[in-house]
Amino acid sequence: MKLKVQLDAKGEWQAVEPPREMVETIEAAERPPTPDDPRASSWRQIPPFGGA
């Protein structure tokens, strides 16, 4: 967290912005499992036409 400060008339450091409250982070929901590849095993390692 950064705090911006500046010198006041007395030569003391003062905060420019009031400190912000920390917000609780929200985690994403768990992803569903990916389905199996329906292609035959001999075709799974071959990229699509034009793919690199």
N, C-alpha and C positions, 0 to 999 in steps of 0.2 A: 504494500500500500504506500502510495506517495503522498506527501503532505507539502503543499505549497506554502512558503513562508516569505515574509518581507520584513524589513527593518521599519519600526515605527519612529515617531518623533523623538522618543527617549533613547533610541539606539538599541532597542530590544527586539528580538525576533517575535513576530506575531503570525498566527495562522491566517492565510488569506481566505480559505474556505472552511466552513465548519466541518468537523469530521463526520463522515457518513457511517451509517450503521451497516454492519455486515449482514448480507442476506443469505439465507440458507439455499444451497444449490439443490436443484431437482435432478435426479438421475432418470435416464431414459428407461422405458419399459424393456423387458427382455425380448429379444427378437425370436420369432418362431423359427423352428428348424427348417433348413432349406430342403426341398424335395430332391430325391435322387435324380440323376441325369437319365432321361429315358433313352438316350442314344446307345447303340451297341458299343462295347468297349473298344473296338477297333476304330471308331469314329470320334471318340472323346478327346483324343490328343491332337486332332487335326483342327486347325482354326477355320472359321468360316471363310468363304471366298472373299478375297480382298483383305482379310485380316492379317496382321503381322505379329 
